[in-house]
Amino acid sequence: MVKVYDKKRTLNEIITAVGQYSINLNHYKNENWENGVLIDGLLFNARPEYQDTVLSIVNHAVATQDSDGQLAFSLIIPGDPGDAVGRWSGRSTITGTVHSTPLGRGVLWAYKHTGDKRYLEAAQRQWEYYKKVERTSNGAFVHREEAPELWLDTVWFICPFFAEYGKITGDTSATQEAVRQIVTHAECLQENNGLFRHVWCERPNYFPQSKYWARGMGWVTAAIVDVWEQLSPEDASREQIGKILLDCLEALLKYQDTSGFWRNILDDRHESLEASGTAMFAYSIKKGLDLGIFQGMRFEEAAKRAMNAISAVVQPNGAVGMVALPPGGPNARIGTTTYGQGWFLQAASRFN
C-alpha cells in the first residue's frame, strides 16, 4: 500500500505548511484565476484560519469587478511579453473572456458564509457576462477576444462556477451551460484515444497548440468531477460527462511515471515531471472514486502515488516545487506558483 506522506512529515503537517505559505503570498498582484485556484484549495481544507484570506481576496475581486461583470478583470494585463499567444500564433495580445471566473466560487462561498447579498449579486453579474461572450459554431465560449479559439483552461475556469451558481440560485440554465461547455470542448479537443489537445482555432481550422499538456487535461478532469457533484442523481448528463472523464483517465494512467508524477507534456520523456498537473489528476481521480463515478484499484493506486509524489516536493517553508510556470504548454520553466499551492491543497483535501 502506498503511503500518502513523505518520510518526515504527515500529510496534515504538509498541508499546514502549504497553507501558511499560501496565505502569506501577495494576493493583489496580476493574478485572478490563479487566486481562484488558491481560494478553492483553502476552502476545501475547511480550516477557520484560512477564511480571512479567502474573504480578503473575494472582497478585492468584487471591488474591482468591471462594468461587464468580470470579477477582478482590471487585474488582467493584455499582451504580456512572451506569452502563449505570441509563441503559438504570432499575435501580441490576450484579452481574456474567462480569466476572472475562477474567483466566482469564492464569491459564492462568501455569500453562503456571510449571507451578504452583494456577493450573490456579484456572482450574478459574472454569470450574466457570459451572455455576451462570443461562441464557436457548436456553442463553446472562446477563450480570448482576439480569436475564435477553444482552450482547455476554459472548462475549469467557468464550469464549476456555473454549476454551483445554478444549484444555489435554482437557475437551471447555468447548470445546463456547465454541462454544455464540457461537451462542446470535448467535441473539438478530445481525441479518439481519450486525451485532449490544448488549443483549437475554428477560423482557420487548426491547432495553435496541439500538445498533450498535463495541466490542460487537469483543467478538464477536475472540472468534470466538480460539475458532476452538483448535478442531481437523475440527471442524464452525469453519464455523458462521466464517460468523457473516464476515457481521459484511462488514457492518462498509461503515462504516469514510476515516480508518481506525470510529465508536463504527457508523451514527451524529455519534458519535466510536473506537480500541478499531477495534483490535478490526484484530485480528479480520488474525487471521482469518492463520488462513485468509476471504481478500480488501479485508479486508487495511481492517485496515491501522485499524492505521495507531490507531497515529497513541498519545501520546508510550504512552497510547492516542480510547477510549470505560465503560460504553460511545452518547454515551460519550472518553479513555484499561487495555483501550484492551490492545486496541492485541493488534492490533499481528498486524502486527509
Buried (B, 14 or more C-beta within 10 A) or exposed (E): EBEBBBEEBBBEBBBBBBBEBBBEBEBEEEBBBBBBBBBBBBBBBEBEEBBEBBBEBBBBBBEBBBEBBBBBBEBBEBEBEEBBBBBBBEBEBBEBBBBBBBBBBBBBBBBEBEEEEEBBBBBBBBBEBBEEBEBBEEEBBBBBEBBBBBBBBBBBBBBBBBBBBBBBBEBEEBBBBBBBBBBBBBBBBBEEEBBBBBBBBBEEEEBBBBBBBBBBBBBBBBBBBBBBBBBEEEBEBBEEBBBBBBBBBBBBBEBBBEEBBBBBBBEBEEBBBBBBBBBBBBBBBBBBBEBEBBEBEEBBBBBBBBBBBBBBBBEEEBBBBBBBEBBBBBEBEBEBBBBBBBBBBBBBBBBB
